[in-house]
């Protein structure tokens, strides 16, 4: 993979999850793909509606009922395209 600024590795593929994906599944996808962020899409998987970061997952883990949270519950919703 090409190297970006400050030695970071750039990916060409974007990792996505649907907004109904559970927080634990989001965490597993991030770990499996070795990424710190995922784009959240609508129910059809076509339109980006938010983004979840590793920081969002950490906040979710310490909040109420983390096992019931979905990507939509924990994502940042103001996505600029």
C-alpha angles and dihedrals in degrees: 000000000000119000119240131196119319092013096294120149116239123216124208095199119072116220111224137183130185119251091248093057112119118248090243091054090048089053091049092049091051092050094045092049093040094232134133097212138037130192114237116219135193121268092278093051092238109101125052110233102168149336133247121207131191086254090057089053092051091052089048092052091058095042129086118292099356091175090064097050123109131200088262091057095054105029128108103247104198101087119169116203 
